């Protein structure tokens, strides 16, 4: 399952693993959309192997809730708290530019 998560996490500049009824997932996805990012979003509750991927993401996040899990440029950034901290510190947009997720 680790290789599947790794493969999916590199399919676009920004990849978000979510659940369809997760408010924080919606918030994070909306943030990227407002920044002009066309992220790949994988709703794990709609994937037959979603539970296994959630376990792998929880492992990578050190036991934290596995969704939302955000990858930028193939690298795991983290969940809501990390993404919002980067955004508030002015570090998220430069990271997105470096990954080719946004141009301006």
Secondary structure, DSSP 4 states (H G I P E B T S, - for coil): -HHHHHHHTTSSSEEEEE-TT-HHHHHHHHHHHHTT---EEEEGGGSTTHHHHHHHHHHHTTTS---SEEEETTEEEESHHHHHHHHHTT-HHHHHHHTTS---
